[in-house]
Amino acid sequence: QVQLAESGGGLVQAGGSLRLSCAASGRTFSSYNMGWFRQAPGKDRDFVAVIRWNGGIVTYADSVKGRFTISRDNAKNAAYLQMNSLKPEDTGIYYCAADRETYRMGRGAAEYDYWGQGTQVTVSS
């Protein structure tokens, strides 16, 4: 099992930047692909980005491509989401998640085994 904890959320103006962190503890962090999802009030939890266990492949939702960058540092048991050029529609709770099926680059929340508690990101216009 792996425990996940997000940090780095906050309130930012449109056009600004935030960097989210996901700290992992427990079983070997590098055994998992890591994903980021977000959930706006009253909406489903949507895929944002995923990074392969070794950092070799990344995939993004179309809505964040070119603005967000996912990365990881297996030596530090951490994953990151750098968010630039933020828009009001990026507002929501951001979650990191771990997927032990490393053959896939999961885009569905149901594909992930472990979740953090989430961190709030609010982008004002």
C-alpha positions as CSV (number, residue, x, y, z in Angstrom):
1,Q,0.0,0.0,0.0
2,V,1.1,3.6,-0.6
3,Q,-0.1,6.7,1.2
4,L,-0.3,10.0,-0.8
5,A,-0.5,13.6,0.4
6,E,-0.9,16.6,-1.9
7,S,0.2,20.1,-1.2
8,G,0.8,23.4,-3.0
9,G,-2.8,24.4,-3.8
10,G,-4.1,27.9,-3.2
11,L,-5.7,31.0,-4.7
12,V,-4.1,32.5,-7.8
13,Q,-5.1,35.0,-10.4
14,A,-5.8,34.0,-14.0
15,G,-2.5,33.7,-15.9
16,G,-0.6,32.8,-12.7
17,S,1.2,29.6,-11.8
18,L,1.1,27.0,-9.0
19,R,3.2,23.9,-8.4
20,L,1.5,21.0,-6.7
21,S,3.4,18.3,-4.9
22,C,2.4,14.7,-4.1
23,A,4.4,13.1,-1.3
24,A,4.3,9.3,-1.1
25,S,5.1,6.9,1.7
26,G,4.7,3.2,2.1
27,R,5.5,0.6,-0.6
28,T,7.9,1.4,-3.4
29,F,6.9,4.6,-5.1
30,S,8.6,3.7,-8.4
31,S,6.3,0.7,-8.7
32,Y,3.4,2.9,-9.7
33,N,2.4,5.2,-12.5
34,M,1.2,8.5,-11.0
35,G,-1.7,10.5,-12.1
36,W,-3.3,13.9,-11.3
37,F,-7.0,14.4,-11.4
38,R,-9.2,17.4,-10.6
39,Q,-12.8,17.8,-9.5
40,A,-14.9,20.9,-9.7
41,P,-18.0,21.3,-7.5
42,G,-20.8,19.2,-8.7
43,K,-18.7,17.5,-11.4
44,D,-16.9,14.3,-12.0
45,R,-13.3,13.7,-11.2
46,D,-11.5,14.5,-14.4
47,F,-8.1,13.3,-15.7
48,V,-5.4,15.9,-15.9
49,A,-2.1,14.1,-16.5
50,V,-0.2,10.8,-15.9
51,I,3.4,9.9,-15.8
52,R,4.9,6.4,-16.2
53,W,6.7,4.7,-13.2
54,N,10.1,5.7,-14.7
55,G,9.1,9.1,-15.9
56,G,9.6,8.0,-19.5
57,I,6.1,8.7,-20.8
58,V,3.7,11.4,-19.9
59,T,0.1,12.1,-21.1
60,Y,-2.1,15.1,-20.7
61,A,-5.7,16.0,-21.0
62,D,-6.2,18.3,-24.0
63,S,-7.5,21.1,-21.8
64,V,-4.1,21.4,-20.0
65,K,-1.7,20.4,-22.7
66,G,1.0,23.1,-23.2
67,R,0.2,24.7,-19.8
68,F,0.8,21.9,-17.2
69,T,3.8,19.7,-16.7
70,I,3.8,16.5,-14.7
71,S,7.1,15.1,-13.3
72,R,8.3,12.8,-10.6
73,D,11.4,12.2,-8.5
74,N,11.6,8.6,-7.4
75,A,14.5,9.2,-5.1
76,K,12.3,11.6,-3.1
77,N,9.1,9.6,-3.5
78,A,7.4,12.6,-5.0
79,A,5.3,13.6,-8.0
80,Y,4.7,17.2,-9.1
81,L,2.3,19.1,-11.3
82,Q,3.5,22.5,-12.6
83,M,0.6,24.6,-13.7
84,N,1.2,27.7,-15.8
85,S,-1.2,30.1,-17.5
86,L,-3.9,29.1,-15.1
87,K,-7.5,29.8,-16.1
88,P,-10.7,30.1,-13.9
89,E,-11.9,26.8,-15.4
90,D,-8.8,25.1,-13.8
91,T,-10.5,25.6,-10.4
92,G,-11.1,22.5,-8.4
93,I,-9.7,20.0,-5.9
94,Y,-6.6,18.4,-7.3
95,Y,-5.8,14.8,-6.4
96,C,-2.8,12.7,-7.0
97,A,-3.3,8.9,-7.5
98,A,-1.2,5.8,-7.9
99,D,-1.8,3.0,-10.4
100,R,0.0,-0.3,-9.9
101,E,-0.8,-1.5,-13.5
102,T,2.2,0.2,-15.1
103,Y,1.6,-1.2,-18.6
104,R,-1.1,1.4,-19.1
105,M,-1.4,5.2,-18.9
106,G,-4.7,5.4,-17.1
107,R,-7.1,8.2,-17.8
108,G,-10.0,6.9,-15.7
109,A,-10.3,7.4,-12.0
110,A,-11.4,3.8,-11.5
111,E,-8.0,2.6,-12.8
112,Y,-6.2,4.0,-9.8
113,D,-5.6,2.2,-6.6
114,Y,-4.5,4.9,-4.1
115,W,-5.5,8.5,-3.7
116,G,-4.5,11.5,-1.7
117,Q,-6.9,13.7,0.2
118,G,-6.7,16.5,-2.4
119,T,-5.6,20.1,-2.5
120,Q,-7.8,23.1,-3.5
121,V,-6.8,25.2,-6.4
122,T,-8.8,28.4,-7.0
123,V,-8.2,30.6,-10.0
124,S,-9.8,34.0,-10.0
125,S,-10.6,36.0,-13.1
